[in-house]
Amino acid sequence: MPEVPDVRFLTVAEVAELMRVSKMTVYRLVHAGELPAIRFGRSYRVPESAVADALQRPIADVG
């Protein structure tokens, strides 16, 4: 039997709390392809490693 990698998935609410943004912002990031996610039933799950990567990326200068 092949070994399954140890991946932890977070809910949209958990991602929003970690990133300190609203759930709608997380949904926008997922739909824009900026945050990878899988659809699980009617909800989305985001790999914890993807959230860590997104938090390490530099923020664009606005203005």
Sequence and secondary structure as in RCSB ss.txt:
>XXXX:A:sequence
MPEVPDVRFLTVAEVAELMRVSKMTVYRLVHAGELPAIRFGRSYRVPESAVADALQRPIADVG
>XXXX:A:secstr
        EEEHHHHHHHHTS HHHHHHHHHTTSS  EEETTEEEEEHHHHHHHHHS      
